[in-house]
Amino acid sequence: MDAVRRLFAGYAGEKQPLAAYAATAGLFGGLFALAVLAAKRSGRSLLPRLGPGDLLLLGMATYRLSRLIARDRVTSFLRAPFVELVGPAGAQGEVVERPRGTGLQLELGQLLTSPNSVGQWVAAGFAYGLLLAPEATRLLARIMAVALVADFVGRAWRAAGKESG
């Protein structure tokens, strides 16, 4: 036990949920293994052909869906058990929240309030979707990409002074 404490001594003064981080990383790896196994059992290729357009589409969709999950007011019900509301964010329809609790609750609060962290999970979901249900995955990706383009158009419109709210 003393050897384990020495390994993590650099985090001794920090209140980081290292065990919860390890559990979440294990879940991520486990889901990856399940997706690979499901693809192999179905006879699908693990490396579906993706062109530059697919990569752009999936990148845009991942960005939009990650922000929707991590910051949007409409999805606050997903984050509420793990965060506390700070207030509205600068972007329209977004909120600022702070992770709360300890252990797994804190870790999930940290994960769910970070678009970059959520993005890893969303990107993996799109990749697994391409393996197992490519048409439905591309449809969802297209919806999210169109929503992202609409966001940019709306911001440009407001920045040009065409709309006040």
C-alpha positions as CSV (number, residue, x, y, z in Angstrom):
1,M,0.0,0.0,0.0
2,D,2.9,2.3,0.8
3,A,4.3,1.8,-2.7
4,V,0.9,2.8,-4.2
5,R,0.9,6.0,-2.2
6,R,4.4,6.8,-3.4
7,L,3.3,6.3,-7.0
8,F,0.6,8.9,-6.6
9,A,2.5,11.2,-4.2
10,G,2.5,14.0,-6.8
11,Y,-1.3,14.2,-6.4
12,A,-1.4,13.9,-2.6
13,G,-2.5,17.5,-2.0
14,E,-5.0,17.5,-4.9
15,K,-8.6,16.6,-4.7
16,Q,-8.7,14.8,-8.0
17,P,-10.8,11.7,-8.4
18,L,-8.1,9.5,-9.8
19,A,-10.0,6.2,-9.2
20,A,-13.0,7.7,-11.0
21,Y,-10.7,8.8,-13.9
22,A,-9.4,5.3,-14.1
23,A,-12.9,3.9,-14.1
24,T,-14.0,6.2,-16.9
25,A,-10.9,5.4,-19.0
26,G,-11.6,1.7,-18.5
27,L,-15.2,2.3,-19.7
28,F,-13.9,4.1,-22.7
29,G,-11.6,1.2,-23.5
30,G,-14.3,-1.4,-22.8
31,L,-16.7,0.3,-25.2
32,F,-14.0,0.4,-27.8
33,A,-13.4,-3.4,-27.3
34,L,-17.2,-4.0,-27.6
35,A,-17.4,-2.0,-30.8
36,V,-14.5,-3.9,-32.3
37,L,-16.0,-7.2,-31.3
38,A,-19.4,-6.3,-32.7
39,A,-17.9,-5.1,-36.0
40,K,-15.8,-8.3,-36.3
41,R,-18.9,-10.5,-35.5
42,S,-20.9,-8.7,-38.2
43,G,-18.1,-9.1,-40.7
44,R,-17.7,-5.3,-41.1
45,S,-14.3,-3.7,-41.8
46,L,-12.8,-2.0,-38.8
47,L,-11.5,0.8,-41.1
48,P,-14.4,2.0,-43.2
49,R,-13.2,4.2,-46.0
50,L,-13.4,7.9,-45.0
51,G,-12.7,10.7,-47.5
52,P,-11.9,14.3,-46.6
53,G,-15.5,15.2,-46.8
54,D,-16.4,12.5,-44.2
55,L,-13.6,13.8,-41.9
56,L,-14.9,17.4,-42.2
57,L,-18.5,16.3,-41.6
58,L,-17.6,14.2,-38.6
59,G,-15.3,16.9,-37.2
60,M,-18.1,19.5,-37.5
61,A,-20.7,17.2,-36.1
62,T,-18.4,16.2,-33.2
63,Y,-17.8,19.9,-32.3
64,R,-21.5,20.8,-32.4
65,L,-22.7,17.8,-30.5
66,S,-20.0,18.2,-27.9
67,R,-21.0,21.8,-27.2
68,L,-24.6,20.8,-27.1
69,I,-23.9,18.1,-24.5
70,A,-21.4,20.2,-22.4
71,R,-22.8,23.7,-22.5
72,D,-26.3,24.0,-23.9
73,R,-29.1,25.1,-21.6
74,V,-31.4,22.4,-23.2
75,T,-29.1,19.6,-22.1
76,S,-28.6,20.9,-18.5
77,F,-30.8,18.0,-17.2
78,L,-27.9,15.6,-18.2
79,R,-25.3,17.6,-16.3
80,A,-27.4,18.7,-13.3
81,P,-26.6,15.7,-11.0
82,F,-22.9,16.4,-11.4
83,V,-22.7,20.3,-11.6
84,E,-23.9,23.5,-10.1
85,L,-25.1,26.3,-12.2
86,V,-23.0,29.4,-12.3
87,G,-25.0,31.4,-14.8
88,P,-25.5,32.1,-18.5
89,A,-22.5,32.0,-20.8
90,G,-21.6,34.5,-23.4
91,A,-22.9,32.3,-26.3
92,Q,-26.6,32.3,-26.9
93,G,-28.3,29.4,-25.2
94,E,-25.2,28.2,-23.3
95,V,-24.6,28.1,-19.5
96,V,-21.6,28.1,-17.3
97,E,-21.5,25.3,-14.7
98,R,-19.0,24.1,-12.1
99,P,-18.4,20.4,-11.3
100,R,-19.5,19.4,-7.8
101,G,-19.1,16.5,-5.4
102,T,-16.3,14.0,-5.0
103,G,-15.2,10.8,-6.7
104,L,-17.3,9.7,-9.7
105,Q,-19.7,12.6,-9.3
106,L,-16.9,15.2,-9.5
107,E,-15.2,13.3,-12.4
108,L,-18.4,13.2,-14.4
109,G,-19.0,16.9,-13.7
110,Q,-15.6,17.7,-15.0
111,L,-16.1,15.5,-18.1
112,L,-19.6,16.8,-18.9
113,T,-18.7,20.5,-18.6
114,S,-15.7,20.2,-21.0
115,P,-16.5,20.2,-24.7
116,N,-13.0,18.8,-25.4
117,S,-13.5,15.9,-23.0
118,V,-17.1,15.2,-24.2
119,G,-15.7,15.5,-27.8
120,Q,-13.5,12.3,-27.3
121,W,-16.7,10.4,-26.4
122,V,-18.7,11.9,-29.2
123,A,-16.0,11.2,-31.8
124,A,-15.8,7.6,-30.5
125,G,-19.6,7.3,-30.8
126,F,-19.5,8.5,-34.4
127,A,-16.7,6.1,-35.2
128,Y,-18.6,3.2,-33.6
129,G,-21.7,4.3,-35.4
130,L,-19.9,4.3,-38.7
131,L,-18.9,0.7,-38.0
132,L,-22.3,-0.5,-36.9
133,A,-24.9,1.8,-38.4
134,P,-23.3,4.0,-41.0
135,E,-26.4,5.5,-42.6
136,A,-28.0,6.6,-39.3
137,T,-24.6,7.9,-38.1
138,R,-24.1,10.0,-41.2
139,L,-27.6,11.3,-40.9
140,L,-27.0,12.4,-37.3
141,A,-23.6,13.9,-38.3
142,R,-25.3,15.9,-41.1
143,I,-27.9,17.3,-38.8
144,M,-25.2,18.4,-36.3
145,A,-23.0,19.8,-39.1
146,V,-25.9,21.8,-40.5
147,A,-26.7,23.1,-37.0
148,L,-23.1,24.2,-36.6
149,V,-23.3,26.1,-39.9
150,A,-26.5,27.7,-38.8
151,D,-24.8,28.8,-35.5
152,F,-22.0,30.5,-37.5
153,V,-24.5,32.2,-39.8
154,G,-26.5,33.4,-36.8
155,R,-23.4,34.8,-35.0
156,A,-22.3,36.5,-38.2
157,W,-25.8,38.0,-38.6
158,R,-25.8,39.3,-35.0
159,A,-22.2,40.6,-35.3
160,A,-23.3,42.6,-38.4
161,G,-25.9,44.3,-36.2
162,K,-28.8,42.7,-38.1
163,E,-30.4,41.2,-34.9
164,S,-30.3,42.2,-31.3
165,G,-31.0,38.8,-29.6
